[in-house]
Amino acid sequence: MILKEFSKYIQSKTDEIINNKTTSTKLLCEWIDIVINKNPKNHVDKIVHKEIMLAKNNSGDFLIVGKSESGRILLKALYNYAQSYEHYIMSKWLEDKKPEDFQK
């Protein structure tokens, strides 16, 4: 259920990934930030609040940590999903490209 919610968020940002405006890892940080900074209203929000910690600085760097072993497992699953989604999107984008498309 948590992956499903994150999946909806990252899929809504597909164009940003394709246009190199962001990465899946940054989207994961954004999503966690959104969930953590609102009052938990459902099970997904409550679990993310309980299991994941996010630290950011003014330079845009961030650190996402699982608070417990189950939080680390959840975070690893979210990270792996984000990476696999980005790879999938980019492979779909590359399907119709030719080597000449990448020459200056």
C-alpha positions in Angstrom: 0.0 0.0 0.0 2.9 2.4 0.7 4.6 1.5 -2.6 1.2 2.1 -4.4 1.0 5.6 -2.9 4.6 6.4 -3.9 4.0 4.9 -7.3 1.1 7.3 -7.9 3.3 10.2 -7.0 6.3 9.3 -9.1 4.1 8.4 -12.1 2.6 11.9 -12.0 6.2 13.2 -12.4 7.2 11.1 -15.3 7.7 14.1 -17.6 10.1 15.7 -15.2 12.2 12.5 -15.2 12.3 12.3 -19.0 13.2 16.0 -19.3 16.0 15.7 -16.7 14.4 18.2 -14.3 14.6 15.7 -11.4 15.6 12.2 -10.5 13.6 9.4 -9.0 15.7 9.7 -5.8 14.8 13.3 -5.5 11.1 12.5 -6.1 11.4 9.9 -3.3 12.7 12.6 -1.0 9.9 15.0 -2.0 7.3 12.4 -1.4 8.6 11.5 2.0 8.9 15.2 2.9 5.2 15.8 1.8 4.0 12.8 3.9 6.1 13.6 7.0 5.1 17.3 7.0 1.4 16.7 7.1 -0.8 15.3 9.8 -1.1 11.5 9.4 -4.6 10.7 8.1 -4.2 7.1 6.9 -2.1 4.0 7.5 0.5 5.0 4.9 1.1 8.4 6.5 1.3 6.8 10.0 3.8 4.2 8.9 6.0 6.6 7.1 5.9 8.9 10.1 6.9 6.1 12.4 9.5 4.3 10.2 11.3 6.9 8.2 13.3 10.0 9.0 14.3 12.7 6.6 17.0 15.4 7.0 17.6 18.2 4.5 19.9 21.2 4.3 19.6 24.5 2.5 21.8 23.2 -0.4 19.3 20.6 -1.4 21.2 17.7 0.0 19.1 15.1 1.9 19.5 12.0 4.0 16.7 9.5 4.4 17.0 6.9 7.2 14.9 4.1 8.4 14.2 4.4 12.2 14.1 0.7 12.7 14.9 -2.5 10.8 11.4 -2.5 9.2 11.9 1.2 8.3 15.2 0.3 6.6 13.5 -2.5 4.6 10.6 -0.1 3.6 13.1 2.5 2.6 15.1 0.0 0.5 11.9 -1.1 -1.2 10.9 2.5 -2.0 14.4 3.3 -3.3 14.6 0.2 -5.4 11.1 1.0 -6.9 12.2 4.6 -7.6 15.3 3.4 -9.4 13.6 0.7 -11.4 10.8 3.1 -12.4 13.4 5.6 -13.7 15.2 2.9 -15.6 11.9 1.7 -17.1 10.9 5.3 -18.2 14.3 5.9 -19.7 14.4 2.6 -21.6 11.0 3.4 -23.0 12.2 6.8 -24.1 15.3 5.3 -25.8 13.3 2.7 -27.8 12.8 4.9 -30.8 16.1 6.8 -30.6 19.0 6.3 -33.1 22.7 7.0 -32.5 22.5 10.0 -34.7 20.0 11.6 -32.3 22.8 12.0 -29.7 25.4 13.6 -31.9 25.9 17.4 -31.8 
